[in-house]
């Protein structure tokens, strides 16, 4: 096609393809003025190929692959027709038929990365080369059996090596490792670990030494009696803020009086917690606890509580002692067949004494009652009644308080379920504002004949 344009005088395009059978092919040609661009492509069952001629600058993208049950390989090669894009190639392969190995090669212009791994008996071996400074040569191997460990990793002349022995069983085991590194202060690291779950004393130990530094852990649990076990833990670290760390704990649930104790420490700072509790029955018991710490303002804290619901008046007491400042909460309640009375004592300002008095009765399924609560000079009154009637249930509650926004409160709920048409009525009153709602519905039962 010839065009009457000065910049675009001639444009041509042609192409052909074949997709009826393998290999599939396609060819295209683009002519722009005096420039010619040509691309040819081919796809087969084990290869892929594109060739380019961009006005005399040639390039290609070629890929081939091979896959079998225990062998596979793939190669990709790109030859760039442009100076702004680098030539690149990738090849990868694994072969598990006889010699178990994996290889990977990547090339960009003249720079090449080679990585390979293989299995030699029970040892995994890795080798590699790269163009990166400090990482020109890579090597590693890893071997482990039921009784030994041997491994190393290296880059150029810097090598980390691990050797050791191990004996691992369900109830007893030991691991000893020696680690050699090229890093100053950590040239040799010794690691020893052991555990024993046999007998009545279970132990775990870990120790790592590097130079003059030490990191260790030792713990044990004594289970002579499962109801009274004892546990200890001691840790040593190379860090100044937690040079030593640990503690011990035990509890005893064998007797009527149950006890527990925990001691902990960090360097020269010690913490202590004690607990004692007992209950003659579900209706009578006590508990007390004491905590000591090195924290200012919390050096001594104790809690104590007891309850006795076996006889009138019912009593419950809770005492909180922090640095000698004692706060006490106490409640006493007496209940008879027609009356209830009680008193609550608290350390809260304005709520030091709270008195409760009331009466109630249950006659012909009608429960009614009145309660008066006195706090300082304030009085709160509550009265109500509940009709336990399956056909005409009713709830009526009235509250009078010294609070201006809630001086007079009333709630009424009643229903009429006698007829097929059911009626529900709700009224809520706060001072001179009344809210009410009515609900009506039918419940009809039908039985298929």
Secondary structure, DSSP 8 states (H G I E B T S, - for coil): -B-S-SS--BEEEEEEEE-SSSSEEEEEEEEETTEEEEEEEEEETTEEEEEEEETTEEEEEEEEEEE-SSEEEEEEEEE-SSTTS--EEEEEEEE-SSS-EEEEEEEETTEEEEEEEEEETTEEEEEEE-SSTT-SEEEEEEEE-SSEEEEEEEETTEEEEEEEEEEE-SSEEEEEEEEE-SSTT-SEEEEEEEEE--SSEEEEEEEEEETTEEEEEEEEEE-SSTTS-EEEEEEE-S-GGGSEEEEEEEEE-SSSSEEEEEEEEETTEEEEEEEEEEEEETTEEEEEEEEE-SSTT-SEEEEEEEEE-SSSSEEEEEEEEETTEEEEEEEEEEE-SSEEEEEEE-SSTT-SEEEEEEEEEEETTEEEEEEEEEETTEEEEEEEEEE--SSS-EEEEEEE-S-GGGSEEEEEEEEE-SSSEEEEEEEEEETTEEEEEEEEEE-------
